[in-house]
Amino acid sequence: MMHQSIFAPGSATAISLPEVVGAFSYTLDIAAGLPAGHSVRCCWLGMQVGRQFCVPDEDLRDLYYVLLLANSGFGQLHVSPDVARGIQHIEEHWDGSGEPSQLKGQAIPLTSRIALLARVADHTFARSRRAAAIREVSRLSGSWLQPELVTLFERIAANDFIWAQLSGPFLDARVAMLAPSEAVDPAAADLLGDITIDLARIIRGKAVNNDCVAAFRRAGITAR
């Protein structure tokens, strides 16, 4: 399903960095063989966890981009070292059984720990809906996932609103509204330009479906 924007056409917010990165994430999903919108849904879930876990603002900023750009390959984009490291270690497991470095427990970046939980939840939700997603996250507590994050997620998961947004028409806009404040500041213009260039480079030569095209247009990008 293509999510609709609630931002006014032509407004400054409609061409913000979060909107561009959100549009970018659709192509990354498809290139990774995932359903379009997976990264946006993960961002919605992961940011709920991050906020409730009282993640500091600086780490919330990094978490936002780790969640949206998880399928990018950490060396391919103009992102901060902390975001790149968060992306690199998303497949690490709490018990040390993951990849690529077999990091364990607190040695795994917090952004990676939250992102993996969100990915597990969305993958399962897409196949089997809410109850199964909660069960799967709970099942992986202490092995793949940090137990404290799982406990928090179980509490958040009782909120019907959280799940309704995953298949709702305004998810893209709601996720953009969760972006750190500096992401919509004029100071982000250079990064916005860099990300747009990265996006154009990656989408050339790739099949871009209608969902991606609509997301690009909403973000002020033309896929050629």
C-alpha positions, -999 to +999 in steps of 0.1 A: +000+000+000+013+035-008+010+058+021-002+093+015+015+125+027-004+149+050+020+178+043+008+206+020+022+203-016+051+226-021+057+232+016+093+232+030+085+201+050+075+182+019+112+184+006+129+179+039+157+154+045+134+129+063+110+129+033+139+123+009+154+095+030+119+080+034+115+079-004+150+065-007+141+037+016+115+023-008+141+017-034+164+001-008+136-022+003+129-034-032+166-038-041+170-060-009+140-082-020+118-068+008+083-053+005+082-016-003+077+003+029+095-022+052+120+004+063+094+031+070+074+006+091+106-003+110+113+033+116+078+038+131+082+008+154+118+015+163+113+051+171+084+042+195+108+019+213+136+044+213+115+072+228+101+050+255+136+037+263+146+073+269+173+072+242+192+105+243+183+130+215+216+125+197+211+087+196+175+091+185+187+111+155+211+083+146+184+057+153+160+074+128+185+071+099+197+036+109+161+024+107+154+040+073+187+032+057+193-003+071+193-018+036+217+007+021+250-009+028+268+013+054+296+024+031+274+037+002+259+068+017+268+102+031+260+094+068+278+099+101+302+073+115+276+064+142+249+059+117+272+038+095+282+017+125+246+012+135+237-001+100+268-023+099+258-042+131+221-046+127+225-084+124+244-088+156+226-108+183+224-101+220+239-135+228+269-130+204+257-153+177+251-127+150+271-111+122+294-096+111+315-093+143+298-115+168+293-086+192+275-094+224+252-075+247+260-039+254+289-040+229+263-039+201+253-003+193+220+006+208+207+018+174+215-017+160+197-035+189+165-014+184+166-017+146+169-055+148+139-057+171+119-035+147+128-056+117+118-088+134+085-073+144+077-059+109+088-091+091+064-111+113+036-086+112+037-085+074+032-123+073+010-131+103-001-098+119+001-083+154-002-113+178+024-133+159+048-103+158+046-099+196+052-136+201+082-137+178+098-107+195+092-123+229+106-157+217+139-141+207+144-123+240+178-130+254+191-147+222+187-122+193+172-094+213+180-074+244+155-085+271+149-050+284+139-038+249+116-068+244+098-060+277+094-024+266+082-035+232+056-058+248+042-029+267+041-006+236+025-034+216-006-031+237-014+002+220-038-003+191-027+030+175+008+018+170-003-011+149-030+007+130-005+031+115+016+003+100-011-002+073-026+033+075-025+059+047-004+085+065+025+064+078+052+081+056+041+115+070+039+103+106+074+088+103+087+121+089+072+139+119+093+117+142+125+129+127+150+148+149+144+185+147+177+193+130+168+171+101+143+197+089+166+226+096+182+246+067+216+233+080+206+199+067+207+212+031+241+199+023+233+164+035+200+166+017+219+173-015+243+144-009+216+120-001+197+130-033+228+124-054+233+090-037+197+082-045+199+091-081+231+070-085+214+039-069+181+041-087+197+044-122+196+010-137+172-004-111+135-011-117+115+015-098+079+006-092+049+030-088+052+032-050+088+044-053+079+069-081+051+084-060+074+087-029+101+104-050+076+129-064+063+137-030+099+144-019+106+166-049+128+140-068+124+129-104+136+094-111+150+094-146 
